[in-house]
Structure formats: C-alpha cells, structure tokens
Amino acid sequence: MNIRITIVTVALAAWAPLLSTAQTDATPFNERPAEARVVIEGSKRYDGVFALSTTARVCGELPAEMNFSGVPAFIVHFYPDNGQGEIQDISFDSKELVGGVTASTAFFLSVGVKSPAIGSPPAYVLDTSRLDSAGSAELSFPDPGELILTIEGSNDMDETIRLSLHCGQKPSVN
C-alpha cells in the first residue's frame, strides 16, 4: 500500500508543472510572496519570536481537483529553508476555511523554527483535532490578491502560539 501511495504522489507531483499559465494565474494560491511572524510562549523548547520573509509554495484555497485529499482546503506551505528569518517552515491546512469562510477552529499547523538561543528543535505542532489542543484561525483580505492568516492557540503541552502570515499578490509574469 505504501508503494501505491508513493506512486500516486509522484504521478500527481509530476502533473503539477504541466498546468498552463492560464490555469495557474486563475488560481493565485502558488508562488506568492509571504511574510510571517510567530510568537511561541510557555515552552521550554520553543519560547521566542520568529520571523520569515520568503516565497510561499502554496498560500490560499486549493480547489478539490488540485488538492491531494480531493476536497477543497486552505493550505499554506513554504519551501523548506528557503527564506530569510528564523522560521524554517510553516505548514497549515484547514478544510473549513474555504468558500468564503473566514474563521475556523479546525486546522493543523506545523512551524519549524531556529535561533541561536534554542537551536532547531522539532516542529511546533498545533492540531486542533487532538484532545487538549485548541485554537482559532482567521482570514482577512486587506487588498485584492492579498490575504492575512492569523492564528492563536495552544497545544496539549500548554505551549501557546500566535502566528500572523501575510501572503501578497502573486507577481505578474510578462
């Protein structure tokens, strides 16, 4: 079964570059400039303020036909270690922040951070489907083609996180 999943993933990943320019321009969720700020408190491992400025691989609502899960979802994913800042990676997924919905308490968040004070611990995870973990995620759209994702929550170890992520308008290709 693992082999079958791997083959499907590779086949779908190979398909993505074949999208026409019109298809990717019509769905402005990929290759967007992004800035993030994360504050983690109440943790022996992660305490600190972290920032990142980079290009997000994905930042926005993916339609069902373009999402591996086959359902629409709001997804954020960065190229690992590709930015300037203390955040190494952010992954976010919510199947509720779609179709105009701007607030949800159901999501998965993973944030990899590094700093001279703490090194590079394993990723901080906030999965609101788990017992003793809770949070809220809100979307706003300050300008056309831009979005701000704000997250507040705490995981099962009572570590709190506040994340603010701004994804800018995808640069136009001339």
Contacts in CASP RR format, 6 or more apart in sequence:
PFRMAT RR
TARGET T0000
AUTHOR 0000-0000-0000
METHOD contacts of the structure
MODEL  1
MNIRITIVTVALAAWAPLLSTAQTDATPFNERPAEARVVIEGSKRYDGVF
ALSTTARVCGELPAEMNFSGVPAFIVHFYPDNGQGEIQDISFDSKELVGG
VTASTAFFLSVGVKSPAIGSPPAYVLDTSRLDSAGSAELSFPDPGELILT
IEGSNDMDETIRLSLHCGQKPSVN
9 68 0 8 1.000
12 68 0 8 1.000
21 173 0 8 1.000
24 30 0 8 1.000
25 170 0 8 1.000
25 173 0 8 1.000
27 62 0 8 1.000
27 63 0 8 1.000
27 66 0 8 1.000
28 60 0 8 1.000
28 145 0 8 1.000
28 169 0 8 1.000
28 170 0 8 1.000
29 58 0 8 1.000
29 59 0 8 1.000
29 60 0 8 1.000
29 61 0 8 1.000
29 62 0 8 1.000
29 75 0 8 1.000
30 57 0 8 1.000
30 58 0 8 1.000
30 59 0 8 1.000
30 170 0 8 1.000
31 55 0 8 1.000
31 56 0 8 1.000
31 57 0 8 1.000
31 170 0 8 1.000
31 171 0 8 1.000
32 55 0 8 1.000
32 56 0 8 1.000
32 59 0 8 1.000
32 60 0 8 1.000
32 167 0 8 1.000
32 168 0 8 1.000
32 169 0 8 1.000
32 170 0 8 1.000
33 54 0 8 1.000
33 55 0 8 1.000
33 56 0 8 1.000
33 167 0 8 1.000
33 168 0 8 1.000
33 169 0 8 1.000
33 171 0 8 1.000
34 52 0 8 1.000
34 53 0 8 1.000
34 54 0 8 1.000
34 55 0 8 1.000
34 56 0 8 1.000
34 59 0 8 1.000
34 78 0 8 1.000
34 165 0 8 1.000
34 166 0 8 1.000
34 167 0 8 1.000
34 168 0 8 1.000
35 51 0 8 1.000
35 52 0 8 1.000
35 53 0 8 1.000
35 165 0 8 1.000
35 166 0 8 1.000
36 51 0 8 1.000
36 52 0 8 1.000
36 87 0 8 1.000
36 90 0 8 1.000
36 163 0 8 1.000
36 164 0 8 1.000
36 165 0 8 1.000
36 166 0 8 1.000
37 49 0 8 1.000
37 50 0 8 1.000
37 51 0 8 1.000
37 163 0 8 1.000
37 164 0 8 1.000
38 49 0 8 1.000
38 50 0 8 1.000
38 51 0 8 1.000
38 87 0 8 1.000
38 90 0 8 1.000
38 111 0 8 1.000
38 113 0 8 1.000
38 161 0 8 1.000
38 162 0 8 1.000
38 163 0 8 1.000
38 164 0 8 1.000
39 48 0 8 1.000
39 49 0 8 1.000
39 50 0 8 1.000
39 161 0 8 1.000
39 162 0 8 1.000
39 163 0 8 1.000
40 46 0 8 1.000
40 47 0 8 1.000
40 48 0 8 1.000
40 50 0 8 1.000
40 111 0 8 1.000
40 113 0 8 1.000
40 124 0 8 1.000
40 159 0 8 1.000
40 160 0 8 1.000
40 161 0 8 1.000
41 47 0 8 1.000
41 48 0 8 1.000
41 159 0 8 1.000
41 160 0 8 1.000
42 158 0 8 1.000
42 159 0 8 1.000
42 160 0 8 1.000
43 124 0 8 1.000
43 157 0 8 1.000
43 159 0 8 1.000
45 118 0 8 1.000
45 121 0 8 1.000
45 159 0 8 1.000
46 113 0 8 1.000
46 118 0 8 1.000
46 121 0 8 1.000
46 124 0 8 1.000
46 159 0 8 1.000
47 118 0 8 1.000
48 113 0 8 1.000
48 115 0 8 1.000
48 117 0 8 1.000
48 118 0 8 1.000
50 85 0 8 1.000
50 86 0 8 1.000
50 87 0 8 1.000
50 111 0 8 1.000
50 113 0 8 1.000
50 115 0 8 1.000
51 85 0 8 1.000
51 86 0 8 1.000
51 87 0 8 1.000
52 78 0 8 1.000
52 83 0 8 1.000
52 84 0 8 1.000
52 85 0 8 1.000
52 86 0 8 1.000
52 87 0 8 1.000
52 90 0 8 1.000
53 83 0 8 1.000
53 84 0 8 1.000
53 85 0 8 1.000
54 78 0 8 1.000
54 79 0 8 1.000
54 82 0 8 1.000
54 83 0 8 1.000
54 84 0 8 1.000
55 78 0 8 1.000
55 79 0 8 1.000
55 82 0 8 1.000
55 83 0 8 1.000
56 76 0 8 1.000
56 77 0 8 1.000
56 78 0 8 1.000
56 167 0 8 1.000
57 77 0 8 1.000
57 78 0 8 1.000
57 79 0 8 1.000
58 75 0 8 1.000
58 76 0 8 1.000
58 77 0 8 1.000
59 75 0 8 1.000
59 76 0 8 1.000
59 77 0 8 1.000
59 147 0 8 1.000
59 165 0 8 1.000
59 167 0 8 1.000
59 168 0 8 1.000
60 74 0 8 1.000
60 75 0 8 1.000
60 76 0 8 1.000
60 147 0 8 1.000
60 167 0 8 1.000
61 72 0 8 1.000
61 73 0 8 1.000
61 74 0 8 1.000
61 75 0 8 1.000
61 97 0 8 1.000
61 98 0 8 1.000
61 99 0 8 1.000
62 72 0 8 1.000
62 73 0 8 1.000
62 74 0 8 1.000
62 75 0 8 1.000
63 72 0 8 1.000
64 70 0 8 1.000
64 71 0 8 1.000
64 72 0 8 1.000
67 73 0 8 1.000
67 75 0 8 1.000
69 95 0 8 1.000
71 95 0 8 1.000
72 95 0 8 1.000
72 98 0 8 1.000
72 99 0 8 1.000
73 93 0 8 1.000
73 94 0 8 1.000
73 95 0 8 1.000
73 97 0 8 1.000
73 98 0 8 1.000
74 92 0 8 1.000
74 93 0 8 1.000
74 94 0 8 1.000
74 95 0 8 1.000
74 97 0 8 1.000
74 98 0 8 1.000
74 139 0 8 1.000
75 92 0 8 1.000
75 93 0 8 1.000
76 90 0 8 1.000
76 91 0 8 1.000
76 92 0 8 1.000
76 93 0 8 1.000
76 149 0 8 1.000
76 165 0 8 1.000
76 167 0 8 1.000
77 90 0 8 1.000
77 91 0 8 1.000
77 92 0 8 1.000
78 87 0 8 1.000
78 89 0 8 1.000
78 90 0 8 1.000
78 91 0 8 1.000
80 88 0 8 1.000
80 89 0 8 1.000
81 88 0 8 1.000
81 89 0 8 1.000
86 113 0 8 1.000
86 114 0 8 1.000
86 115 0 8 1.000
87 111 0 8 1.000
87 112 0 8 1.000
87 113 0 8 1.000
88 112 0 8 1.000
88 113 0 8 1.000
88 114 0 8 1.000
88 120 0 8 1.000
89 110 0 8 1.000
89 111 0 8 1.000
89 112 0 8 1.000
89 123 0 8 1.000
90 109 0 8 1.000
90 110 0 8 1.000
90 111 0 8 1.000
90 112 0 8 1.000
90 163 0 8 1.000
90 165 0 8 1.000
91 108 0 8 1.000
91 109 0 8 1.000
91 110 0 8 1.000
92 107 0 8 1.000
92 108 0 8 1.000
92 109 0 8 1.000
92 110 0 8 1.000
92 137 0 8 1.000
92 149 0 8 1.000
92 151 0 8 1.000
92 165 0 8 1.000
93 107 0 8 1.000
93 108 0 8 1.000
94 104 0 8 1.000
94 106 0 8 1.000
94 107 0 8 1.000
94 108 0 8 1.000
94 137 0 8 1.000
95 106 0 8 1.000
96 104 0 8 1.000
96 106 0 8 1.000
96 107 0 8 1.000
97 103 0 8 1.000
97 104 0 8 1.000
97 107 0 8 1.000
97 137 0 8 1.000
97 139 0 8 1.000
102 138 0 8 1.000
102 139 0 8 1.000
102 140 0 8 1.000
103 136 0 8 1.000
103 137 0 8 1.000
103 138 0 8 1.000
103 139 0 8 1.000
104 136 0 8 1.000
104 137 0 8 1.000
105 128 0 8 1.000
105 134 0 8 1.000
105 135 0 8 1.000
105 136 0 8 1.000
105 137 0 8 1.000
106 128 0 8 1.000
106 129 0 8 1.000
107 126 0 8 1.000
107 128 0 8 1.000
107 135 0 8 1.000
107 137 0 8 1.000
107 151 0 8 1.000
108 125 0 8 1.000
108 126 0 8 1.000
108 127 0 8 1.000
108 128 0 8 1.000
108 129 0 8 1.000
109 125 0 8 1.000
109 126 0 8 1.000
109 127 0 8 1.000
109 137 0 8 1.000
109 151 0 8 1.000
109 161 0 8 1.000
109 163 0 8 1.000
110 123 0 8 1.000
110 124 0 8 1.000
110 125 0 8 1.000
110 126 0 8 1.000
111 123 0 8 1.000
111 124 0 8 1.000
111 161 0 8 1.000
111 163 0 8 1.000
112 120 0 8 1.000
112 121 0 8 1.000
112 122 0 8 1.000
112 123 0 8 1.000
112 124 0 8 1.000
113 120 0 8 1.000
113 121 0 8 1.000
113 124 0 8 1.000
114 120 0 8 1.000
124 155 0 8 1.000
124 159 0 8 1.000
124 161 0 8 1.000
125 155 0 8 1.000
126 133 0 8 1.000
126 135 0 8 1.000
126 151 0 8 1.000
126 153 0 8 1.000
126 154 0 8 1.000
126 155 0 8 1.000
126 161 0 8 1.000
127 133 0 8 1.000
127 155 0 8 1.000
128 134 0 8 1.000
128 135 0 8 1.000
130 155 0 8 1.000
130 156 0 8 1.000
131 156 0 8 1.000
132 155 0 8 1.000
132 156 0 8 1.000
133 153 0 8 1.000
133 154 0 8 1.000
133 155 0 8 1.000
133 156 0 8 1.000
134 153 0 8 1.000
134 154 0 8 1.000
135 151 0 8 1.000
135 152 0 8 1.000
135 153 0 8 1.000
135 154 0 8 1.000
136 151 0 8 1.000
136 152 0 8 1.000
136 153 0 8 1.000
137 149 0 8 1.000
137 150 0 8 1.000
137 151 0 8 1.000
138 149 0 8 1.000
138 150 0 8 1.000
138 151 0 8 1.000
139 147 0 8 1.000
139 148 0 8 1.000
139 149 0 8 1.000
140 147 0 8 1.000
140 148 0 8 1.000
140 150 0 8 1.000
141 147 0 8 1.000
141 148 0 8 1.000
142 148 0 8 1.000
143 169 0 8 1.000
144 169 0 8 1.000
145 168 0 8 1.000
145 169 0 8 1.000
145 170 0 8 1.000
146 166 0 8 1.000
146 167 0 8 1.000
146 168 0 8 1.000
146 169 0 8 1.000
147 166 0 8 1.000
147 167 0 8 1.000
147 168 0 8 1.000
148 164 0 8 1.000
148 165 0 8 1.000
148 166 0 8 1.000
148 167 0 8 1.000
149 163 0 8 1.000
149 164 0 8 1.000
149 165 0 8 1.000
149 167 0 8 1.000
150 162 0 8 1.000
150 163 0 8 1.000
150 164 0 8 1.000
150 165 0 8 1.000
151 161 0 8 1.000
151 162 0 8 1.000
151 163 0 8 1.000
151 165 0 8 1.000
152 160 0 8 1.000
152 161 0 8 1.000
152 162 0 8 1.000
152 163 0 8 1.000
153 160 0 8 1.000
153 161 0 8 1.000
153 162 0 8 1.000
154 160 0 8 1.000
154 161 0 8 1.000
155 161 0 8 1.000
END
